[in-house]
Amino acid sequence: MTIRFVLFVNKQGQTRLAQYYEHLSLDERRALEGEIVRKCLARTDQQCSFVEHRNYKVVYRRYASLFFLVGVDNDENELAILEFIHLLVETMDRHFGNVCELDIMFHLEKVHFMLEEMVMNGCIVETSKQNILAPIQLMEKSS
Amino acid sequence: RRKGHSHFPPSAPFPVFQIRQGPVRPPPSARLPHCFPLQQPAFRSRELPVPNFPRGGVPPPRYQAGMDTVEKIVEDFASDLAMSAFSSGMRLRDMIRAIRSCKTAAEERAVVRRECAAIRAAISENDQGLRHRNMAKLMFVHMLGYPTHFGQMECLKLIADAGFPEKRVGYLGLMLLLDERQEVLMLVTNSLKQDLNHSNQFIVGLALCALGNICSAEMARDLAPEVERLMRSRDVNTKKKAALCSIRIVRKVPDLAENFMALATSLLKEKHHGVLISAIQLCTELCKASKDALEYLRKNCIEGLVRILRDVSNSSYAPEYDVSGISDPFLHIRVLKLMRVLGHGDADCSEYMNDILAQVATKTESNKNAGNAILYECAQTIMGIEATSGLRVLAINILGRFLSNRDNNIRYVALNMLMRAITVDAQAVQRHRATILECVKDADASIRKRALELVFLLVNDTNAKPLTKELVDYLRVADPDFKGDLTAKICSILEKFSQDKLWYLDQMFKVLSQAGSHVKDDVWHALIVVLSNASELQGYSVRSLYTALQVYGEQGSLVRVAVWCIGEYGEMLVNNVGMLEGEETITVTESDAVDAVEVALNRYSADMTTRAMCLVALLKLSSRFPSTSERIKLIVGQNKDNIVLELQQRSIEFSSIIQRHQSIRSSLLERMPVLDEASYLVKRAAITQATISADKLAPPVNPGGLKLPNGVPKPTAAPLADLLDLGSDGAPATTVTSTTATAPNDFLQDLLGIGGANSSVAGVSSSANTDILMDLLSIGTSPSQNGLPAQDTKPVPVVPEVIDLLGSLSSSTSASDVKPTPVVPQAMDLLDGLSSSTSISGLENTALPSITAFQSATLKVTFDFKKQPGNPRESTIHATFTNLTSSPFTDFIFQAAVPKFIQLRLDPASGNTVPASGNGSVTQGLNITNNQHGQKPLAMRIRLSYKVNGEDRLEQGQISNFPSGL
C-alpha cells in the first residue's frame, strides 16, 4: 500500500473530502485530521511540501483556498505524489470546469467516483484524465 | 436491640441501574418534508474547458478564495436539480448549505443530529426512493466525523438494487462507511459475486473496486476465482481493476500468490497504461508475498519491464499521458520500483537493467517536477540494486544536483535519498557533509529534521568533533521548536563519542548553557555520573559550571548540575584545586558559592527538584565552609514553612543537623561515593521498563468509586528513608551506591533520597543494616499497597521523632545496632489506620490486617478480622463504630448486604448508643461465609442509621478494600 489517505481541507481547516485506504476509527480520524491540518496550514509557501507525521509522510499542495493532502508510506516517491495531486486537480478541473471548493462540496460523490477510478486500495490505477472521466460522463449522459 | 438483617436486598447481587431507552424518534419539528415542490429548471449546458495550466506549474489561483459569487451558487443549484443521479438531490444540497452556514460547532452538531434523525426515520420506514440520497448525505456527515453506523445496512440494500446509480452509491457508501472488520461485510459477499459476473462491465468495475478496497481474508478466498477470470477479460478497464483487486487478495491471503504469477506476467505485454501500471504493482506485491513469486518474476518479467520502460521513455508525445513533456511519469516510477525489488541482491537481473537505467538517469529532463520524480526513483533503484560503479556515479551525481537545487522539495528528497545511500556508499555521502550541515540550519522544519538525522548517521570517530562543534554553535541561534530535537541528537552524539572526557564535559556544558531546558533528565544524570568518576576534572568542571551559572541561570538543567557540583566540590571551586593547563583562574569566595546556590534556590521557587538539590547543596556547603554555616542555617530555615511537605520537612531536618549535630555533620556530609558508570547505564536502560511495570503494579482504584480512607499516613515514611540515605552516606556500606546498582528507580531519587514513601522503600536494597528500617517503614504503608503480607511485619521499633533516629545513629554508627524500642503511642497515632490491635495480632501468623471500612465526617467504622482455623471460608469480623462528633448517636442501627455467594450473619450489637467524641464505641460481630473463597473477593454494602439530637441520619457506603484471603 502506498497511499494511506487523501484529504481535502480548506483554509479554515474544514475537511472537504476524506478517503482512507486503511481503517481508522472515527476518533482516530478526527484526531489525525486535526493534527495534520494544523501542521500543514502553519507552513509557508517557501517551505517544502512534505511533512512527517507519526509513521507516515504527508505530501500536500495548496490550490487557492483548498489544501490537498495525501498521506503516504515513508518509502513512497514524494515528488510523484505531488504530481498525482496535480493530476487529480486537473481531472476535477476538466470535469467541473474551473473547479472550486463548492463544486467539491456539492458533488462530493462525483469527486469520490473520480478518486475511485484513480486510486484503489492505495495504489494508483489510472493516470489518463480521459479514462478517469469516461464512466462519470457516461453516467451523466445516460441519466 | 435489633438483629441487623438488612432491608435492602439481603443477599441479592448489587442492584444494577438500568437506563431505559426508548427508540429514538425525532421530534416532529425535526422531520422536515421530504420533497420540496419542484419546478422544472432550465438545463444549463456546461462545456468542459480544458484547464489552461502552465505545464508542470501550479494552476493559476483560479478559484478565488471565498465563493465565486451568488450567481455560481444559483447556477449550481439549478444544475443539480437537473442532475438525476440523485433524483431529489436538492435536499442534499440543502443539508450541505445548512451545515455550511453554521457559525458554531454546536449549531453544526444540531443540524447533523436533526438530519441523522430524519435519515433514521426514512430508513425505518424503508423509503426506497430516498435511499441513495440519504446515503449521499450520510457520506457527507461521515466526512465531517459523525457516526453513521446506522446507514450500513442501507448500503447493502442499495448494492442489491438493480439500477446502476443505486449500486454506484451503494458501493461508494460501502467503501466509506464500512471496513473489513465489520460483520455486516460478510452479507455483501453474495451481492459482490453476482456483480462480478454481471454482463455490464461498469457494474463489474464497481464490484472489483469495492472488493479491492475492503475485502477481508474470507472474502478474498471466496472470490479469488472470479477475479482471476476477470483478469483474462477482454475489456481493459476490467483487467486493470481485477489486477489491482488481486493486490488486496494476495495481501490478505499470501498463499494465493502463485495463482496470479503467470497472469500478472502476461498482463505486462499489454499496451494500455492503466493495465500496465496495475500489473506492475501486482508484481511488486507478489514479490513481497512469496519468495517463489519473486524468483518466477525475476526469470519471466524482467525483459517485459525493460521493454515497457524503454517504450515509455522513448515514446513520442502522447497527450493523454503527458505530464510536462514526459510521458506517464507514474508508469516510469512503478517500473523503476519493481526493478529495485527484482534487482536487489540479484546480479544477473541488475546487469540486465543497467543500460535502460543509465538511459533514464541521463536522458530525463530535470527542469520539471515530473522529471525529477523519475530521476529520484531511478537513483534510488540504482542504489538498491547490484549496480556497476559507473551507474552508481550517475546516481551520486543526481544526488549532488538535487542537493544544490534551490527548490526545497528537491532538497528534501535529496536528503532522504542520502539516508539510503549512506549504507551503499558512505564516502560519497561524506563529501556532501558541508551541504548537509547547511541544511540542518535551514528555515524549513522538514528539511532540518531530515538533515539532522542524516548528520547523526554521518558522525564517526574522525569527524565527531568538528560536526559537534558546528551543531553546538548552531544551537545558539536555532529555532526554539527545533532545539529539543537538536539537543537530543547532540547529546546522543556526545555520549557515543565520550571517550575524551574533557571534550565531552566541555561540550555538555555548552549544550547545558545554550539549551539546558531541553536536556532530558537521563542525559544530565549521566553527566553527573561521569563527573563523579572523573576526579581530575572535577575542579575544572565546578569552575566552568559556576561561570556558566552566572550567565545562563535560566537553563534548568544547567542549574541543577551546577548546584550539585558546587555542593559536592565546593572547596575545589574556592581553592582552584586541579587547575588544567590554560585554564583561567577565577576568584570565588566561600560566600560567592553560597550566593550562587541561594540565587538558584530563589529563582526556581516552583521547581521542587531544583529547590531540593539547592537545599542539599547548601547543607553540604555548611560543612565545607564552616564560616558560612550561620547564613546557610538562615536560608535553609526560610523553607520551614514551605507548602511542599518534602521541602518543609527537609528544611527542618537540615536546620537541626546544622544546629545540633556538629559532631556528626562532617561525616554525614562527606562527598558522595563515586557512582558506578556501568550500573548506571544498565539502570538507565531499565528505566523505561520499570516505569511501565510500576504503572501496572500501581494499586487498583476502588471500583465502587467511594473513597474509603485506609488511614495511611504516607509521608511519615519519607523522612526516615531519606535520613537513612543521608546517614549511610558516610557509612562504610554505602547505601547510595547499592541503591544505584539495584533499584530501577529514578536516579535523582537515589542521588538525594528525595521521593515518595513507596519508591524510597523499594529503592533501598535489602542489605542487612537497612532491613530493620525497611520494616519500620513498611508499617507506614498499608499492606494492600506495598503488597507485603501482614505476617511479614515484625514487631519493630517505631520511633516517635525522626531526630531520635538520628540520635541513635550518632551514638552507634551501624544502624543494625538500633535496639528494638517499645512501641510509642504517639507514633501509633500517626499510623492511625493500624490500630493497636494489629500490632498485637500481627504477632500471630494467621491474623489479617484491620481496615477502616468506612469513614465520614461524623462516623468511623473499623473492621478487625479473625479466621477460623481449618475453615478458610468462614471469617469473623469485629466491627467497631466510633462517633467523631460531639453529640451522641442514639438508635444506632448497622445493616449490611453482601453478594449472593456470601452468607452473612450479624451478631447483636453491643449497644444502640454511640457516645460522643470517640469516648467509647459500639461493637458488633459479623460472621461471614464466602462460598467462593479464593475465587471471588469479599464485598459489602453497609448502611448506618442513627439519631442525633432526635434527628434521623442515614449513611451508606460500599466496602471494597477488604484484605485478600477472606
Interface residues (C-beta under 8 A of the other chain):
Chain A: M1 K11 T15 R16 L17 A18 Q19 Y21 H23 L26 R29 R30 E33 R43 Q46 Q47 C48 S49 F50 V51 E52 R61 Y63 A64 S65 L66 N77 E78 L79 A80 L82 E83 F84 H86 L87 V89 E90 D93 R94 H95 G97 N98 V99 C100 E101 L102 D103 M105 F106 L108 E109 H112 F113 E116 M120 N121 C123 I124 V125 E126 T127 S128 K129 Q130 N131 P135 L138 M139 E140 S142 S143
Chain B: R46 E47 L48 P49 V50 P51 F53 V58 P59 P61 R62 Y63 Q64 A65 G66 M67 D68 K72 I73 D76 D80 M83 S84 A85 F86 L92 R93 I96 R100 A136 M139 F140 M143 L144 G145 Y146 P147 F164 P165 R168 V169 L172 M175 L176 D179 E180 R181 F202 G205 C209 G212 N213 N237 K240 K241 L244 C245 I247 R248 R251 H273 G274 I277 S278 Q281 E320 Y321 V323 D328 P329 F330 L331 I333 R334 K337 N369 A370 N372 A373 Y376 E377 Q380 N408 N409 I410 R411 Y412 V413 N416 A443 D444 A445 S446 I447 K449
